[in-house]
Amino acid sequence: MHRTLAVLLIPLCLAAGPWAGGDDEDDRSVGLSGRIVDAEGQPVVGARVATSWTLQSGTLPVPYDDMVSGEDGRFSGSIEVLHYPVTLSAYSADGALAGVVSVDDAEAAGDVRLTLEPSVRVVGELTRSGLETPLDQAYLSLTVGGSVRLSGSVRGGEAFGFPVPRGDVKWMAYDSWFSMLDGLHALKPDEVEVDLGSLDIPAHVLAKHVGKPLPEWSVSASRGVPLDQSTLAAHRGKWLLIEFWGFW
């Protein structure tokens, strides 16, 4: 039995604000320069600046686009801008300081001032219940202050810890089967560590059936096969092509 679903795809044109690149639509890079200082106004040497960051177990967040401040705290480079405002975030070399700034337009991108303050550490552990095999790897996404995004793979069953700029922490964790958990931690004024605890990602129903016989299904309509013969049991011992269809 082979069931086929016909799907009509209708393209949608999404209206967005004007992107901030040059005349060439493939050139969306914008020059960026500025200065990174600490809370006392002193230059921070070796700070890394980026628009987004990758989480990797056992390391500081890794920037996608890397600019590093010099002896006077100044940095320069270019970033890809689709629209303004653009959120920039920065870490000191040891991750002890972090900061965020919003760049409103191309003119502001030429003179950015980023002030770093003590970072907040987000700690926790990702696990998975409902399966005999432990969670090998999962994915963690953090959004700090509604604008700074950090995401990447995290080893299951091992404690993680990442420094982030100060702000409310929205988190989402999921495994390769797209079983998900999410939540929001409102940061307190004197809080220096956000402990998410043990985040247990429940096993997806498909993951629970890997290596096991396919459970019986209920078919409401069939083509080429009488409905009363459309059960899996009726096809036992025969070749059967099963097409799964879906979207997300």
N, C-alpha and C positions, 0 to 999 in steps of 0.2 A: 504494500500500500504506500503510495507516495502522494502526500497532500501538498498542493501548491497554493500559495497565497499571492494574489496579485496586489501590488501596492502602487498607489499613485503618489508620486513625489512632486510637490509643488514648491518651486524655489521661492524664497522670500527675500526681498531686498530690505535690508535693515538700514535705517537712516541713522547716521552717527554724526557727531561734531566733526569739523574739519581737522584732518590730521596735520601735524606740524612739521612735515618734512620740507624738502626743496621742491623745485619744479618737476623733477623726475619722480614719478610715483614709486619707483623702486628704491629711491634714496630717502629714507626717513631718519637719517642720522642728524643729530643736532649737537653742536658744540656745547661743551659744559665746562665750567671752571668755577672755582670758589675756594673757600678756606674752612678748615676743620679746627675747632677749638674745644677746650674743656669748659667746665662750668665757671672757671675763673678767667676765661678769655685767653688762656695760654694755648699756643699751637700744639696740635696732636700729630706727632710724626709717625708715619707708617700706617695710618688708618686706611681702611679699604672702604670704597664707596660703590654702591650698586643700586639697581632698581628692584632686583629680586635675588633670592638666595636659595641654595640647595642644602638640605640637611644630610649629613653623612655621619654614621655612628663613629664616635670617638674623635671627632674633629670639630673645629669651629665651623659655622655656616660658611659655605663656599659661594662667592658671588658669581653671577652669570657674566656680568660685564665689569671688569676690574679697573678701578682707578685708585691710585695710592697717593696719600699726601706726603709732601716733601718736608725738608727741615723747617720751613716756615708755616707748615700746616696747609699749604696750598696744593690743589690738585687740578688737573685738567684732562680732558678727553672728549669722547662723544658717546651718546647713547641713542638708541632707536626710540623715537617718540611717535606714537599713533595719535595721541590727543593729549591736551593739557586738562587739569594739572597732572604733574608727574611726581610720584613719591620717591624720594631718595632716602636711603638709610646707610649708615656707616658704623663700623666697628673699629675700635682700637686694635693694635696688633695682637694683644693677648685676650681680646673679647671682654675685658673688664668694663669698658665704656661702650656705649651705643647711643645713637641718636637718629632722629627722623626730621626731614624737612619737605615741604611741598613746594614744587616749582610751578608757578602759575602760567608762565608764558616764555617765549624764546628770549625775551629781553632779560628776564630774571635768571635764565640759565647761565648768563655770563658773569654773575656775581652772587654765587650761592654761599650762604653762611650756615654751617652745620655745627651745632653745639652738642657735644657728647656728655652724657651723664652715666652714672653707674648702671650697668645692665641688670636685667632680671633673669634668673636661671629657671628654665622650665625642665622639670624632671618627671620621670615616670617609667612605665614598662608596658610593652604590648604583649598580650597573650591571646590564646584562642581556646575556647572550650568546645566540647562536643565531638572531638576527633581524637583518635588514639595517637596520631602523629602530632608533635608539637608545631607551633607556628615557626616557620623558618625565617620568613621575611615579610614585613608589612610596610605600609606607607603612612607617613605622618605629614599632615599639613597644618601649619600654624598661621593665623592671621592676627597680627598685633596692632592694636589701636585702630582697627578697621582698614588699615592701608598697607602695612608691611607684610609681605607674604614669604613664607619659608616652607619648603616642602622637600621630601626625599624619602629614601628607603631606610628602614630601621630594622635591625635584627630582632627577631622575636625572642622573648624570654630573657633579654638582657636590658639592664637599666640604661636609659638614655638621659642626656642632660645637655641642653643648648642654651647659650645666652641669647636674650632678645632685648630689644628696646623696651622701655617702660610703656605699659598700656594694657588694656584688657586683652586677654588671650582667648581667641576662638580656635578650637582644635577639631580636627577630623582625622580618624584613623581607619584604614581599610586594608584588606588582604587581597590576594590575587583573584579571589572569587567575588570581589566587590561587596563583601559583607562590611558594614560600616558602623562606626560609632562617632558621635560628635558631641560637643558641649562648649560652654563658654565659662571662663573664669574671670570674674571682675576683680581687677587688681586693687589691693588696698594701698593707701599712701605709704605705709612703712614696710610693705612686703618686698622682700629681696629674692624669694624663691617661690615658684608655683609648682606644687607637687600634684600632678595629675593622678598619682597612684597607679594601680594595676588596671590598665585598660583592656578588658577582656572582649575580644571580637568574636561574637558567636559564629559557629560554623554555618556556612550557607547550605541549604538543602541539597544542592547539586554536589557540593564537596562531600557530604555525608554518604553519597551513593557511588562514589568512585570505586571501581573494582567489584561492585555488587550487581546482582541482576536488576534490570530496569523494572521499577514497580509498574503494576497494571495501570492502564489509563482509561479514561472515559471519553469515547468519541461520539460527537453529536451528529456528524455527517461524514460520509465517505463517498469517493468516486471510483468506480471500477471494482469495488469490493462490497458485497452486501454488508449492511450495518452490523448484523449479528455475527459476522465473521471478521470484524475489524479489531478484535482484541489481540493483544500480544500473544496470548496462549494459542490462538488460532494460527499463528505464523511460526510457532516453535519448530525449529529444525530447518527453516527456510531462510534464504537471504532476504533481508528487509532493510530498505533505505529509509532512515528517519531524518527529516529535515527540520531543524529548529530555526525559528525565525523570531527576531525581536529587534528592539531598538533601545537606545538610552542616550 
